[in-house]
């Protein structure tokens, strides 16, 4: 209860979106994945990216001006989009390389 008073709601929402994106992609410390959620003027901008291990392939998803009320599953939806654009194959290659 005491610590909750120190929590910044905007930061909490952004990190929750970023973490759900990473969790859906099953990205750990070795996966070349980036995620950034920012809230400005009560709208969310999100950009997520997945690279191949050698950096030759890049899959990006970006959304601007998302209403806060529509952001609940934003990270998961963006990860699903990355996976559907070939990210599923890249993630299999990444996991295979680190077994």
C-alpha positions, 0 to 999 in steps of 0.5 A, a space after each residue: 500500500 505504501 509503495 503504491 503511492 509512489 507508482 506512476 500510472 503512466 509509467 506502469 501502463 507503458 511498462 505493462 504494454 512493453 512487457 506483454 509484447 516481450 512475453 508474447 514473443 517469448 523474448 529473453 535477454 538473448 533475443 534482439 527485441 525492442 519495445 517502447 510505449 510512450 504516453 503523450 496527451 493521453 494517447 499511447 504510441 508504441 513501437 516494437 521491433 524484432 531483429 534476426 541474430 545477424 541483424 539482416 532482418 528487421 520486423 517493425 510494428 508501430 502504432 500512434 495515437 491509441 486511446 488509453 481505453 484501447 490499450 489493454 491488449 496493445 502489447 499482445 496485439 503488436 507481438 501477434 502482428 510481428 509474429 504474423 510478419 515472419 517473427 515466428 520464424 525469426 524467434 524459432 531461429 533465435 531459440 535454436 541458436 541458444 539451445 
